[in-house]
Amino acid sequence: MTERLSTLLHDEADHLAVPAPSTAGILDAGRRLRRRRRAFQAVGAGALAAVVAAGVLTAASLTGEDGQPDGKGVDPATAAYLDHGAFATGETVHLGDGGNVEVGEKVKVLYYTSAGLLVRSGTTPWTDDPGPSHYSLVAPDGTLRRLDLDLGDRVPATDPDQPVVAYADAAGPGRWDVVVRDVSTDEELSRTTVDGAFTWGGWEAPPVELDGGLVYVGLDDETVAVDWHAREVSSTTLRASSVPEVAGGYVVRSSKRSIDVVDLGSGEVVYSTPADGYPYITLSPDGRFAKVVQQDEREEQGFTVVDLRTGEVATIDRPAWDFGWTPAGNLISVDLKARELTTCAPTTGECSSGPVSGPVGGELKLAGVSYES
C-alpha cells in the first residue's frame, strides 16, 4: 500500500465516550504507509562482551563511562506528547497537547527522542523522492531548531529514551561509519566503522535500528550490532539484508509456523501467533507493547495490542494502519475531515477523541510510524 493510495482508503473512526488514557496509568502499568516493510528476523546475536548460551544478544548497559546519555527514561519535558503523541500535516507539526509548529518544509517522518521530536523534512513528503532530507528538533515547548544534517534517502533511527539519532555514512568501498549524534547539541558523539557490502536496500547507506546502547546495521551478509558507547562491533545471527524490528530489548522473529516476539536478553519467547493468518507485528517505541495485525482479515476489523510484560491482550476495533504511537505506548489516530485526534490505551483498548488545532492540509504523518520506502 503506498502512502498516496493510503490516504484514499482511510475510514472515519468511531468515537467512544471514555476518558483519555493517562500518562501515569501507562507508565505505572509498566513506523507503514508506503514503507519498505522490514522483514521479520531470526533471533540470536553475539553479546557485547560474551555470547550467552541461547545465542541471543544480551541487553547492553546504557550508561557509558564517557558520560554519554544513559537512556534510563523519557525526559519529563516530553509530557507535551507522552499521552497524545504527535503528528504532522504538510509542513505543520502537531503536538498532542494542542501546540503547532511550522517546519517550513514538507514533513517526511517524525521520530521520538528524549530531547523532543525529531522531524525529517524536505521538498516532498516522500522519503524516497530525490532531494534533501533535513532534520529539525522540536522541543516540547515548541521551539524549532534545524540540525546541521542532510541524510538524503537513508534510514536513521532514534530511541525515545535517548537524545540521539543514529545513521550510517559511507567510509570507503565496503565500509560504513555508524554515527550517533546528539540532537540537543547537534554534536557527533560516536563514529564506529563496520565492514560489509550493502546492495540489497536501495538506500544510500545501510539502514540502522537503535535500541539503547546498540545500533543494528543491516548489511548484505550479516546484521551487525555496534556498541556506540564503546565503539565496538559484534557479529550477530540476526537475518542479513534486513533490519530487525527491535525496541526495549525485544525483537520480532518469524518462521513458517509462527511470528514471535523474543526477549533479547534471555531468548524467551514472550508472545507468539500462528503464521497462517499472515500476521504483522510492530513494537511500540518503548518496546512495551506489540501491535498485532492479522493481514488475512479485513482492515476495518481492527487489531490487537499485547502487553509484552504481562501478556495481557487488548482489542482496538479500528483500522489497523491508521494508528501511530506515543512514546509511552498509547496508540494515536487522526481524522483530518473531522479534525479529531483519537488516543487509545494499549492496556484496555479504550479510546477517546479530541479536537485538532491548526492547519491540516497536506500529507498526514504519524509519529511512531516508519515511512521508509
Order of alpha helices (4+ residues) and beta strands (2+ residues): alpha-alpha-alpha-beta-beta-beta-beta-beta-beta-beta-beta-beta-beta-beta-beta-beta-beta-beta-beta-beta-beta-beta-beta-beta-beta-beta-beta-beta-beta-beta-beta
